[in-house]
Amino acid sequence: MLAEEKQYKALEKERKQFASEIAKVSSKLTEKRAALTDFIKNTMLPGIAEREQSSQQELQPRVDNVIAHAQQQLIARIPAPLQPILDQVDWTQYDFSGTFLPKRLVVGAAPYEYDFLRFGKLELNAPIHIPFLDSDYSYTIDQSEHSIDMINALVFRFAVMLPYSSQFTLLDPAKLGQSFPYTKRLPSKRVLEHDVSRVLEEILSDIVRIQNSYLDNNIQRLTDVSEDILGNTKFELIIAKDFPQAYDRRSIELLAKIANTGPKAGKMLVLEQDRQAELPAGLSANELFPNLQSLQKQKGLPRERFDCDNQFDDSVSDKTIDHILDGLARAKPKETKLGISDVIVTDPEQWWQESATELIAAPIGGSGSKKNDINLWFGEKNKQPSSHGMLAAMTGAGKSNLYHAFILSLATRYSPDDLQFYLIDGKQGVEFQSYPELPHARVVSLNTSPQLARSVLEELLEEMNRRNDMFKELGFADFIRYRKAGSPNGKLPRLMLIIDEYQTLFEDDKTGFGSQLMIAIASQSRSAGIHMFVGSQKFVVPGMSQPQAIFSNINLRVAMKMSGEEVTSLQEFGSKGKQLIRGCTETGQVVVSHSGGADEVPCDAGRVAYIDDEQRSQMLASLNEKAQAASGQEYKTILLDGAEQPQLINNEQLRRLTSDFGSKPNDKARKEHANQSQHLGGLEESEWYPIEKPTVFWLGKEMNIHGYAKFILRRRAHEHLLLVGDSTEARIGMLAYMIGQLSITVSEQAFELHILERTIKGSQWHGVLEQANNSLGERKGTISETYAEFEQQLAHVMQELQQRQEMDEEEMMNLPSIFVVINDAQRVKELAKKENSYGMRNHDDEGGQIINTLLEVGSEYGIHLLLNFDSVLSVTKAFDRNDIDQFRHKVALQMSEEDSFRLLKSRDAAKLQMDGKKPIYALYTDQMQNRPNKFMPYCHTDEAELERNLSYLSQACDAWSE
């Protein structure tokens, strides 16, 4: 709009300069004919005739032709929407791509008032225009048989000047809209009802909204608001036909209010007035409409004679109307956005200049007066707290972009040492998938399950308690006092939790635990420098209990486009705030309150800055570079993805074990790692006694931030693993990575490994365990593909058991551990028990008997079984109920309720895949503790991933050896 307006002004300036030049040489035409001739010859018609040979008589026709040509050129160079007569434009060829803000509106063609533009019988004519959007006038047209033509001309001139920014309210109560048969085809019009007053009240509400959203001491007219902030906000032309006969007292009073307040807000009123008709008793037109001007007789306008009773000819034909409407329907509006560079500093050299001691603040957009005055802040400002925030927006309102603008605005203002994020997407969400690259991101969770979402709040509550205990111990009241004292125990960053689709917290939550966690965070965490900003389509979401207790501590309320019903029922904003929210009809428009939505403190309303994917990627890369340059280290983000199976290589506990020690850790070091909290990368396992030769195996990722599903084999009774389920990719994956971990997790210098691999040859799973075994290098074990081959290994293990049973206990404890792995045990018929003639089930095969013996007593002597079956039915063919109970460690995949109960004595394994087959979940139970633990297992789905993870393990072991 600004470019076209400049073009309009430039044409006007050129027109006046041309007139001025003509005036200079023609003020006294008869006396200065020679000067005029020289001017035209040298300036406009060079080469037409030689100055010495041309007489004034010969030149005069040429002068007249030049002026006529100038007239044609002046009109031809005027853009189509500004042409004096719309019927003279070929609208079928016009693309409606330009906009011309009608601060002054063309109303027809008339002679200029300046006499010097007349040359003999010729006159230089140009469009005449009147103050419009830059005035405080409203206009009237005298009712006549031709007045509808003038009205139509105004409507369609307004439409072609603002093809995407014009809105129309065409009031025709006398004829019920029949005067404007084209109304339905107008691209943007206000829906009319029989109750005219109600429509006018909506317009007045819009005027109030625009005043509150865009206008202030610096910006007093809508025409002066930046186009980037306005977006698709409309300028409105309101036509009131048959005034005042068809309008009651209330409607007339409302029209008067619109006439007096509308122009500054871009609402222009035109009355078709019957001057013979009287207003209702007690109403005066002069008092009600002090700024009403006549389009037929307009006086006192600067620099133009506007007396067009005889010249006003701005009608528009039905054919032209059709062409214009067709063109408007085809046209696509120019996309205008407030850019992120308009709002935040994009130069990395100027980043991280703010302190998070008292608050963190992020400009995310602009209102009418500025491009960066919409702020979200948390902490304490002018002794006023803002602890937490909540966002509500319907689909398509621009919620995702607001998150991006908010996160990056904060990240450019505060360093990772001052601010860190916990970014949590709901069950189907991936809005934060690019933020593992952000150095400020401590946790990024995608496709987050309800259980995991709640665990994040638990983590923050634990951090809150740690901080508050430390503050109390040091004698500080809160985070601010601690920071102002110089952070004696080290600099603590503020923590910002952002949850998209936060209703995830309350799903599958029969006890209300999610609501309790949210109440605790909302009411207590600000003093610890922990804040949350959560969003959804509504403020109050299904499953939330005690919403009042939550909302009483959420000062910041942010709303974007919502349905009319939702706005009406809102309890989180007062009437003034709701009025502004109703005005959020476009993507990116936002209303912000830091006072809990109360009407006593005005809300901020404006537009959120837009940032595209490429800009976001560039800024994240720059933030990473700056962080590495500043600290010399790479910031580690914990990435959780509820839609993808976890990778062993991302196991933080395993990473800490392999990276914290320069050589293979001794028993003392392993115990320290085991005793350390999960928060710090340890196992958080208090029962770690080196004499028992404990060996940890990681199975996958728990449904929380720092936890990993694992089991520990010790030299105690029944320390064996039974893995059951029909998901081969999960069973083979877990088993393969257990084998690969042995070189890292076994504390002894040596161990024995014997594998019976019964996977069908030629299948995609065949060879996986062999690859895992080979990754152990010199410590790899034996691998057999038939029971006949494996029988020799079993015999060796049985002999070893017998020898250990005869040894001194201390001597036996120093011997290496032995691991017996059977994959696809359902295909080992020798394990199946058979009934004898007395109805007793026994192992006929010696191998089955050995397995049974090892199950009963083997683990006490350092011999552990790891068996993998495809179903509970297969397990029951090999083991009785009592035998199954001797497996202390069990991992179950999805199965029927009956099978779950037979295996685990609970039905939990029947609920694992309630949301579909992917991702795969598993359940780990410790027979002694009976606390089922749901987790996402390490699976084998890709050869390259298997190689990458096994290489990671072997390289870590090799680094110790060096």
Disulfide bonds with the S-S distance in Angstrom:
none
